[in-house]
Amino acid sequence: MSISYTGPLGRGWRRMKRLLFSPLDPVKWFIIGFTVWLAELTDFTGAGGNGGSGFRQRGGSLGHVYDGASDRLGEVLAGGVAAAIIAFIVIIALFFFLLFLWLSSRGQFLYLDNLVNDRASVRDPWKNYAKLGDSLFLWRLVYTLICMVSVVPLTAFAALSVLPIAVPSLPAELGVAGFIFLGSVIGVLIVIATYVDFFLLHFVVPVMYKHGLRATAAWRTFWPVLKEHAWEFVLYGLFYLVLHIAVLIITTTFGFLTCCAGFLLLLLPVVGTTILLPVHLTLRGMDLEFLAQFGEKSDLVSHFPENRPAEGNRDAQARPARG
């Protein structure tokens, strides 16, 4: 089977033009831009002693005793306040992380549903795909925790590998070799973790949407295809990276040509994704077109309104399964 990369890109581009410019609808443009923004939310942490100075001048040695006690109490209170502030910041950061991860997981299905059905809706797909969005959220949360936990032993190994360099009695070459080896392992793990996340959002989510499957079940459905065509999917990830670099160069040039006003617009919530909506829809359409090359189980392209049979357009048959 011959797998194309530029073909899906071209079809994704044509799909974007049909969705946004036939006809041009600013309201539809903004609503879809909001769902894209929602889906990509995660693509983003002394003074106590001064109070006793007057008493010390009047009370002699007793003043020193009081001053020492007040200093100690001040240190304890200051430490407690600092710990409370740090704990509060951590809790707030954790809350927003979980909130953004959940909203992003729900937003993936809003965005995909609007793209597949050529419409701009938030309420219906939010309700229809709630279970799938929650399943995606839980899978991503567990995966994130696994990645975070794996950092702990890697950090310990990194410290041990640097030890021979810091200790004169140990051969420095051993530390350098260990550091290079550990750096290579970490680099490989980062690449693997990045690809897992990439495959999840770009391919497993469409499988979830098409068949109404939870995240783990969708992975089981997608895995045989990935295993058989691993090299093609790896190359697709690199192709996607090259396209993103090209977009980054274009947007950076735009930002400088507008005296940085363009940067400010692109950084605004919702506004930035709305401005770049043609890019987002082209690349997401490319995902679906590329995935459709691997058989009916992965094909969402046939569910596009322009590709459905006439009777399907009237009674909405052959729509993707709902969660």
Disulfide bonds with the S-S distance in Angstrom:
none
